[in-house]
């Protein structure tokens, strides 16, 4: 009985002392997803990939809206057959434009979702690496975390962003090296 009592007291003291030494952190993934090197690269790539097409679709939509407005003004002077023909022409053009817009949105969303999955994986990897190397017991996501209170959390967003950027640069270097090797092997 005495041994059990001593074990309980020792366990309580160990648990209490380790709780005081525990480090808890929080990270704002929103900041990292907006300001980190990979986030900026994703934004740039999305603009390069979809920017011209987006601009063209907006211009085509504005031109179509102008045609519709002109038709409304001119329709007073047109015969019924001419109105029907022009209405049919405009509806066909509207459907084609809507289809192009829908296809564009689907492609852009798919690319964005893929980039977000990669970014999320990178942020998680960086957070885990940072936490392990720096002795954190727990790091929560500021905005998404289910934990509503932690006494004295440390905001580690900037430190995790440094790790995200480092991991991103390392992955870029590996991709470049693999591409160089592939080109060399082809020759």
MARTOR-837705 format. One record per residue: residue number from 1; y, x, z of N, C-alpha, C, CB in turn. Coordinates in steps of 0.1 Angstrom, whole numbers. Each point is the difference from the previous one (the first is absolute). Last residue first. Glycine has a CB too. Example, Ala and Ser with C-alpha at 12.3 -4.5 7.8 and 13.67 -1.06 7.14 Angstrom:
2
2 | -22 | 128 | 71 | 11 | 9 | 0 | 11 | -8 | 8 | -6 | 12 | -22
1 | -51 | -9 | 21 | 12 | -9 | 0 | 12 | 9 | 0 | -12 | -19 | 12
This chain:
187
187 | 131 | 205 | -735 | 2 | 10 | -10 | -11 | 9 | 0 | 24 | 0 | 4
186 | -23 | -35 | 26 | -1 | -6 | -13 | 2 | 11 | -11 | 9 | -21 | 9
185 | -4 | 31 | 38 | -14 | -2 | -4 | -2 | -6 | -14 | -5 | -4 | 24
184 | 48 | 9 | -5 | -6 | 13 | -3 | -14 | -1 | -4 | 15 | 10 | 17
183 | 8 | -49 | -4 | 5 | 5 | -13 | -6 | 14 | -4 | 22 | -12 | 5
182 | -34 | -7 | 37 | -5 | -8 | -11 | 5 | 5 | -14 | -2 | -20 | 16
181 | 20 | 40 | 23 | -14 | 4 | -2 | -6 | -8 | -11 | -2 | 6 | 24
180 | 45 | -19 | -11 | 0 | 14 | -6 | -14 | 5 | -3 | 21 | 5 | 12
179 | -17 | -45 | 11 | 4 | -2 | -14 | 1 | 13 | -7 | 13 | -20 | 7
178 | -23 | 21 | 39 | -11 | -6 | -7 | 3 | -2 | -15 | -7 | -12 | 21
177 | 42 | 26 | 8 | -10 | 11 | -2 | -12 | -5 | -8 | 7 | 10 | 22
176 | 26 | -41 | -10 | 5 | 9 | -10 | -10 | 11 | -3 | 23 | -5 | 7
175 | -33 | -25 | 27 | -1 | -7 | -13 | 5 | 10 | -11 | 4 | -23 | 11
174 | 0 | 38 | 33 | -14 | -1 | -4 | -2 | -6 | -14 | -6 | -2 | 25
173 | 49 | 3 | -5 | -4 | 13 | -4 | -15 | 0 | -5 | 17 | 10 | 16
172 | 0 | -50 | 2 | 6 | 3 | -13 | -4 | 14 | -5 | 20 | -14 | 6
171 | -33 | 2 | 37 | -7 | -8 | -10 | 5 | 3 | -14 | -5 | -18 | 17
170 | 28 | 37 | 19 | -13 | 6 | -2 | -8 | -7 | -10 | 1 | 8 | 24
169 | 40 | -26 | -12 | 2 | 12 | -8 | -13 | 7 | -2 | 23 | 2 | 9
168 | -24 | -39 | 19 | 3 | -4 | -14 | 2 | 12 | -9 | 11 | -21 | 9
167 | -17 | 28 | 37 | -13 | -5 | -6 | 3 | -4 | -14 | -8 | -8 | 22
166 | 46 | 19 | 2 | -9 | 12 | -1 | -13 | -4 | -7 | 11 | 11 | 20
165 | 19 | -46 | -9 | 5 | 9 | -11 | -8 | 12 | -2 | 23 | -8 | 6
164 | -35 | -19 | 31 | -2 | -7 | -13 | 5 | 8 | -12 | 3 | -22 | 13
163 | 6 | 39 | 30 | -14 | 2 | -4 | -3 | -8 | -13 | -6 | 2 | 25
162 | 49 | -7 | -8 | -2 | 14 | -4 | -14 | 3 | -4 | 18 | 7 | 16
161 | -8 | -49 | 2 | 5 | 1 | -13 | -1 | 15 | -6 | 16 | -19 | 5
160 | -26 | 10 | 40 | -11 | -5 | -8 | 4 | 1 | -15 | -8 | -16 | 18
159 | 40 | 27 | 14 | -10 | 10 | 1 | -12 | -4 | -10 | 6 | 6 | 24
158 | 30 | -37 | -17 | 4 | 12 | -8 | -11 | 11 | -1 | 24 | -5 | 7
157 | -32 | -34 | 19 | 1 | -3 | -14 | 4 | 12 | -8 | 7 | -23 | 6
156 | -17 | 13 | 43 | -5 | 12 | -7 | 1 | -2 | -16 | -15 | 4 | 19
155 | 32 | -23 | 33 | 1 | -3 | -14 | -3 | 12 | -8 | 18 | -18 | 4
154 | -36 | 4 | 46 | 8 | 10 | -7 | 1 | -4 | -15 | -6 | 18 | 17
153 | -1 | -49 | 31 | -6 | 5 | -12 | 10 | 10 | -7 | -13 | -21 | -3
152 | 12 | -3 | 51 | 5 | 13 | -6 | -7 | 5 | -13 | 6 | 5 | 23
151 | -30 | -45 | -3 | 10 | 7 | 8 | 3 | 13 | -7 | -8 | -11 | 21
150 | -7 | -33 | -46 | -6 | 12 | 5 | 11 | 7 | 7 | -17 | 2 | -19
149 | 7 | -54 | -5 | 7 | 9 | 9 | -9 | 12 | 3 | 12 | -20 | 10
148 | -25 | -13 | -42 | 14 | -3 | 2 | 8 | 8 | 10 | -7 | -23 | -6
147 | -37 | 26 | -30 | 4 | 4 | 13 | 15 | -3 | 2 | -19 | 18 | 2
146 | -2 | -22 | -44 | -3 | -12 | 8 | 3 | 3 | 15 | -18 | -6 | -16
145 | 41 | 27 | -31 | -9 | 2 | 12 | -2 | -12 | 8 | 8 | 23 | 0
144 | 20 | -14 | -41 | -12 | -8 | -1 | -9 | 1 | 12 | 1 | 4 | -23
143 | 43 | 18 | 19 | 2 | -13 | -5 | -13 | -8 | 1 | 18 | 8 | -15
142 | -19 | 38 | 30 | 11 | -7 | 6 | 0 | -15 | -4 | 13 | 21 | 0
141 | -58 | 8 | 3 | 10 | -3 | -11 | 11 | -8 | 7 | -17 | 1 | -19
140 | -12 | 34 | 48 | 0 | -14 | -6 | 10 | -1 | -11 | -8 | -9 | 22
139 | -24 | 47 | 8 | 13 | -2 | -8 | -1 | -13 | -7 | 2 | 25 | -4
138 | -28 | 4 | 48 | 1 | -12 | -9 | 14 | 1 | -7 | -15 | -14 | 15
137 | -2 | 50 | 11 | -11 | -9 | 3 | 1 | -12 | -10 | 0 | 7 | 25
136 | 18 | 45 | -33 | 4 | -14 | 3 | -13 | -8 | 2 | 21 | 2 | -14
135 | -13 | 48 | 3 | -5 | -6 | 12 | 4 | -14 | 4 | 0 | 23 | 7
134 | 7 | 7 | -48 | 11 | 0 | 11 | -4 | -7 | 12 | 16 | 1 | -18
133 | -44 | 3 | -22 | 5 | 14 | 2 | 10 | 0 | 12 | -3 | 5 | -24
132 | -16 | -47 | 11 | -10 | 9 | 5 | 6 | 14 | 3 | -17 | -13 | -13
131 | 46 | -19 | -7 | -4 | -4 | 14 | -11 | 9 | 6 | 5 | -23 | -7
130 | 9 | 30 | -38 | 11 | 3 | 9 | -4 | -3 | 14 | 17 | -4 | -18
129 | -47 | -9 | -16 | 1 | 15 | 1 | 10 | 4 | 11 | -7 | 2 | -24
128 | 4 | -47 | 13 | -12 | 4 | 8 | 0 | 15 | 2 | -13 | -19 | -10
127 | 47 | 1 | -17 | 2 | -5 | 14 | -12 | 5 | 8 | 13 | -20 | -7
126 | -15 | 27 | -39 | 10 | 9 | 6 | 2 | -4 | 15 | 12 | 2 | -22
125 | -41 | -29 | -4 | -6 | 14 | 1 | 10 | 9 | 8 | -13 | -3 | -22
124 | 28 | -40 | 11 | -10 | 0 | 10 | -6 | 13 | 3 | -5 | -24 | -7
123 | 35 | 20 | -29 | 7 | -1 | 13 | -9 | -1 | 12 | 18 | -12 | -12
122 | -36 | 13 | -32 | 6 | 13 | 3 | 7 | -1 | 13 | 3 | 4 | -24
121 | -22 | -43 | 7 | -10 | 9 | 4 | 6 | 13 | 4 | -16 | -11 | -16
120 | 45 | -21 | -1 | -5 | -4 | 13 | -11 | 10 | 5 | 6 | -24 | -5
119 | 11 | 29 | -38 | 10 | 4 | 9 | -5 | -3 | 14 | 18 | -4 | -17
118 | -45 | -10 | -19 | 0 | 15 | 2 | 10 | 4 | 10 | -7 | 2 | -24
117 | 7 | -47 | 14 | -13 | 4 | 7 | -1 | 15 | 2 | -11 | -20 | -11
116 | 48 | 3 | -13 | 1 | -3 | 14 | -13 | 3 | 8 | 17 | -18 | -6
115 | -16 | 23 | -42 | 9 | 10 | 7 | 1 | -2 | 15 | 12 | 2 | -22
114 | -35 | -34 | -3 | -8 | 12 | 0 | 8 | 11 | 7 | -11 | -7 | -22
113 | 33 | -34 | 15 | -11 | -1 | 10 | -8 | 13 | 1 | -1 | -25 | -4
112 | 34 | 22 | -30 | 6 | 1 | 13 | -10 | -1 | 11 | 20 | -10 | -9
111 | -35 | 4 | -35 | 4 | 14 | 2 | 6 | 2 | 14 | 4 | 2 | -25
110 | -14 | -46 | 13 | -12 | 8 | 1 | 3 | 15 | 2 | -12 | -17 | -15
109 | 48 | -12 | 6 | -6 | -3 | 13 | -12 | 8 | 3 | 9 | -23 | -1
108 | 10 | 25 | -42 | 9 | 7 | 10 | -6 | -2 | 14 | 20 | -3 | -15
107 | -41 | -20 | -20 | -2 | 14 | -2 | 8 | 8 | 11 | -5 | -3 | -25
106 | 11 | -44 | 23 | -14 | 3 | 4 | -2 | 15 | 0 | -8 | -22 | -9
105 | 49 | 6 | -8 | -1 | -1 | 14 | -14 | 4 | 5 | 18 | -18 | 0
104 | -12 | 16 | -46 | 7 | 11 | 5 | -1 | 0 | 16 | 16 | -1 | -20
103 | -34 | -35 | -4 | -8 | 12 | -2 | 7 | 12 | 7 | -9 | -10 | -22
102 | 33 | -30 | 21 | -11 | -1 | 9 | -9 | 12 | -1 | 1 | -25 | -2
101 | 35 | 22 | -28 | 5 | 2 | 14 | -12 | 0 | 10 | 22 | -11 | -6
100 | -31 | 0 | -39 | 3 | 14 | 1 | 5 | 3 | 15 | 6 | 1 | -25
99 | -13 | -46 | 15 | -13 | 8 | 0 | 2 | 15 | 1 | -10 | -18 | -14
98 | 48 | -10 | 9 | -6 | -3 | 13 | -14 | 8 | 2 | 11 | -23 | 1
97 | 11 | 23 | -43 | 7 | 8 | 9 | -6 | -1 | 14 | 21 | -3 | -14
96 | -39 | -24 | -19 | -3 | 14 | -3 | 7 | 9 | 10 | -3 | -5 | -24
95 | 13 | -41 | 25 | -14 | 3 | 5 | -4 | 14 | -2 | -6 | -24 | -5
94 | 48 | 10 | -12 | 0 | 0 | 15 | -14 | 3 | 6 | 19 | -16 | -1
93 | -14 | 11 | -46 | 6 | 12 | 4 | 0 | 1 | 15 | 14 | 0 | -20
92 | -28 | -40 | 2 | -10 | 11 | -3 | 5 | 13 | 5 | -8 | -13 | -20
91 | 37 | -23 | 24 | -11 | -1 | 10 | -11 | 10 | -3 | 4 | -24 | 2
90 | 33 | 21 | -32 | 4 | 5 | 13 | -11 | -1 | 10 | 23 | -7 | -5
89 | -31 | -12 | -38 | 1 | 15 | -1 | 4 | 6 | 14 | 7 | -3 | -24
88 | -9 | -44 | 21 | -13 | 6 | -1 | 0 | 15 | 0 | -8 | -20 | -12
87 | 49 | -3 | 9 | -6 | -1 | 14 | -14 | 6 | 0 | 13 | -21 | 4
86 | 8 | 19 | -45 | 7 | 10 | 8 | -6 | -1 | 14 | 21 | -1 | -14
85 | -36 | -32 | -16 | -4 | 13 | -4 | 5 | 11 | 8 | -1 | -8 | -23
84 | 16 | -36 | 31 | -14 | 2 | 4 | -5 | 14 | -4 | -3 | -25 | -3
83 | 47 | 14 | -10 | -1 | 1 | 14 | -14 | 2 | 5 | 20 | -15 | 2
82 | -13 | 6 | -48 | 4 | 13 | 4 | 0 | 3 | 15 | 15 | 0 | -21
81 | -25 | -43 | 6 | -10 | 9 | -5 | 3 | 14 | 3 | -6 | -16 | -18
80 | 38 | -17 | 27 | -11 | -2 | 9 | -11 | 10 | -4 | 6 | -24 | 4
79 | 43 | 39 | -18 | -8 | -12 | -2 | -12 | 0 | 10 | 6 | -1 | -25
78 | 41 | 26 | 37 | -13 | 2 | -8 | -6 | -14 | -2 | -3 | 23 | 10
77 | 44 | -13 | 16 | 2 | -1 | -15 | -13 | 1 | -8 | 22 | 11 | 4
76 | -21 | -8 | 44 | 8 | -12 | -3 | 1 | -2 | -15 | 13 | 2 | 21
75 | -32 | 38 | -1 | -9 | -12 | -2 | 7 | -13 | -4 | -15 | 11 | 17
74 | 35 | 33 | -4 | -2 | -3 | -14 | -8 | -13 | -3 | 2 | 24 | -5
73 | 6 | -6 | 50 | 13 | -3 | -6 | -2 | -5 | -15 | 11 | 18 | 15
72 | -49 | -4 | 8 | 6 | -12 | 7 | 13 | -4 | -6 | -12 | 6 | 21
71 | -8 | 34 | -36 | -7 | -12 | -5 | 5 | -13 | 7 | -20 | 14 | -4
70 | 35 | 27 | 20 | 6 | -2 | -13 | -6 | -13 | -7 | 4 | 25 | -3
69 | -22 | -10 | 44 | 14 | -5 | 2 | 6 | -3 | -13 | 2 | 14 | 21
68 | -44 | 6 | -22 | -1 | -13 | 5 | 14 | -7 | 2 | -22 | 7 | 11
67 | 20 | 39 | -24 | -4 | -9 | -11 | -1 | -15 | 5 | -13 | 20 | -10
66 | 22 | 13 | 43 | 12 | -2 | -9 | -4 | -9 | -12 | 9 | 22 | 7
65 | -43 | -9 | 22 | 9 | -10 | 7 | 12 | -3 | -9 | -8 | 9 | 23
64 | -21 | 25 | -38 | -6 | -13 | -2 | 9 | -11 | 7 | -23 | 11 | 0
63 | 36 | 33 | 5 | 2 | -4 | -14 | -6 | -14 | -2 | -1 | 25 | -8
62 | -6 | -5 | 50 | 14 | -3 | -2 | 3 | -5 | -14 | 6 | 17 | 17
61 | -49 | -1 | -8 | 2 | -13 | 7 | 15 | -4 | -1 | -18 | 6 | 16
60 | 6 | 36 | -34 | -6 | -11 | -8 | 2 | -14 | 7 | -17 | 17 | -9
59 | 31 | 21 | 33 | 8 | -2 | -12 | -5 | -11 | -9 | 6 | 24 | 1
58 | -32 | -11 | 36 | 12 | -7 | 4 | 10 | -2 | -11 | -3 | 11 | 22
57 | -37 | 13 | -32 | -3 | -14 | 4 | 13 | -8 | 5 | -24 | 7 | 5
56 | 27 | 39 | -13 | -1 | -7 | -13 | -3 | -15 | 3 | -9 | 21 | -11
55 | 11 | 8 | 48 | 13 | -1 | -6 | -1 | -9 | -13 | 8 | 22 | 10
54 | -48 | -10 | 11 | 7 | -9 | 8 | 14 | -3 | -6 | -12 | 8 | 20
53 | -13 | 26 | -40 | -6 | -13 | -3 | 7 | -11 | 8 | -22 | 11 | -5
52 | 34 | 33 | 14 | 5 | -4 | -13 | -5 | -13 | -4 | 0 | 24 | -7
51 | -14 | -6 | 49 | 14 | -3 | -1 | 5 | -5 | -13 | 2 | 18 | 17
50 | -48 | -3 | 0 | 3 | -14 | -2 | 15 | -3 | -2 | -19 | -5 | 13
49 | 0 | 50 | -6 | -11 | -8 | -7 | 5 | -13 | -4 | -17 | 12 | 13
48 | 46 | 16 | 11 | -3 | 7 | -13 | -10 | -9 | -7 | 4 | 23 | 10
47 | 6 | -36 | 33 | 12 | -2 | -8 | -3 | 6 | -14 | 15 | 0 | 20
46 | -47 | 6 | 13 | 0 | -14 | -4 | 12 | -3 | -9 | -10 | -6 | 22
45 | 6 | 50 | -5 | -11 | -3 | -9 | 0 | -15 | -5 | -13 | 19 | 10
44 | 43 | -5 | 25 | 4 | 6 | -13 | -10 | -3 | -11 | 11 | 18 | 13
43 | -21 | -32 | 31 | 11 | -8 | -6 | 4 | 5 | -13 | 8 | -4 | 23
42 | -41 | 29 | 0 | -5 | -13 | -5 | 11 | -9 | -6 | -18 | 1 | 18
41 | 30 | 40 | 2 | -7 | 2 | -12 | -6 | -13 | -6 | -5 | 24 | 8
40 | 26 | -25 | 34 | 10 | 2 | -10 | -7 | 2 | -14 | 16 | 10 | 18
39 | -44 | -13 | 19 | 6 | -13 | -2 | 11 | 1 | -11 | -4 | -6 | 24
38 | -18 | 45 | -9 | -9 | -8 | -9 | 7 | -13 | -3 | -20 | 11 | 10
37 | 44 | 18 | 19 | -1 | 5 | -13 | -9 | -9 | -9 | 4 | 23 | 9
36 | 20 | -48 | 31 | -8 | 12 | -1 | -1 | 4 | -15 | -13 | -6 | 21
35 | 36 | -34 | -2 | 8 | 13 | -1 | -9 | 12 | -2 | 16 | -11 | 14
34 | -32 | -37 | -11 | 12 | 0 | -7 | 6 | 14 | -3 | 5 | -22 | 10
33 | -44 | 13 | 16 | -3 | -6 | -13 | 12 | -1 | -8 | -18 | -13 | 10
32 | 23 | 29 | 34 | -8 | 10 | -8 | -3 | -6 | -14 | -11 | 9 | 21
31 | 33 | -37 | 9 | 8 | 11 | -3 | -7 | 10 | -8 | 12 | -3 | 21
30 | -37 | -33 | -5 | 10 | -5 | -10 | 10 | 11 | -4 | -2 | -22 | 10
29 | -31 | 28 | 24 | -5 | 2 | -13 | 10 | -5 | -11 | -24 | -2 | 9
28 | 28 | 19 | 42 | 6 | -10 | -8 | -4 | 3 | -15 | 20 | -3 | 16
27 | -42 | 15 | 35 | 4 | 5 | -13 | 5 | -12 | -8 | -16 | 20 | 1
26 | 3 | -2 | 54 | 2 | -11 | -10 | 6 | 6 | -12 | 3 | -17 | 18
25 | -33 | 35 | 29 | 11 | 1 | -10 | 0 | -13 | -8 | -3 | 25 | -1
24 | -16 | 0 | 50 | -1 | -11 | -9 | 12 | 1 | -9 | -11 | -15 | 17
23 | -20 | 45 | 21 | 11 | 0 | -9 | -2 | -12 | -10 | 4 | 25 | 2
22 | -23 | -10 | 51 | -2 | -5 | -14 | 13 | -1 | -7 | -20 | -13 | 8
21 | 12 | 26 | 39 | 2 | 10 | -10 | -1 | -5 | -14 | -9 | 16 | 17
20 | 2 | -44 | 21 | 14 | 5 | 1 | 3 | 11 | -11 | 0 | -5 | 24
19 | -43 | -14 | -20 | 9 | -10 | -5 | 14 | 5 | 0 | -15 | -18 | 8
18 | -20 | 44 | 11 | 0 | 1 | -15 | 10 | -11 | -6 | -24 | 9 | 1
17 | 18 | -8 | 46 | 7 | 12 | -4 | 0 | 1 | -15 | -7 | 11 | 21
16 | -17 | -47 | -2 | 15 | -1 | 3 | 7 | 12 | -5 | -5 | -14 | 20
15 | -42 | 14 | -24 | 6 | -10 | -9 | 15 | -1 | 2 | -22 | -13 | 0
14 | -1 | 40 | 30 | -1 | 6 | -14 | 7 | -9 | -10 | -21 | 12 | 6
13 | 15 | -27 | 39 | 10 | 10 | -1 | 1 | 6 | -14 | -4 | 5 | 24
12 | -29 | -37 | -16 | 13 | -6 | 1 | 11 | 10 | -1 | -10 | -18 | 14
11 | -34 | 34 | -11 | 2 | -7 | -13 | 14 | -6 | -1 | -25 | -4 | -2
10 | 11 | 22 | 43 | 2 | 10 | -9 | 3 | -5 | -14 | -15 | 15 | 13
9 | 3 | -46 | 20 | 13 | 6 | 3 | 3 | 11 | -10 | -3 | -5 | 25
8 | -39 | -14 | -28 | 10 | -10 | -3 | 14 | 6 | 2 | -16 | -19 | 6
7 | -21 | 45 | 8 | 1 | 0 | -15 | 10 | -10 | -4 | -24 | 6 | -1
6 | 16 | -3 | 47 | 6 | 12 | -5 | 2 | 0 | -15 | -9 | 12 | 20
5 | -16 | -47 | -1 | 14 | -1 | 4 | 8 | 12 | -5 | -7 | -14 | 20
4 | -39 | 15 | -25 | 5 | -10 | -9 | 15 | -1 | 3 | -22 | -12 | -2
3 | -2 | 39 | 30 | 1 | 6 | -13 | 7 | -9 | -10 | -21 | 14 | 5
2 | 10 | -31 | 38 | 11 | 9 | 1 | 3 | 7 | -13 | -6 | 4 | 24
1 | -32 | -31 | -20 | 12 | -8 | 0 | 13 | 9 | 0 | -13 | -18 | 12
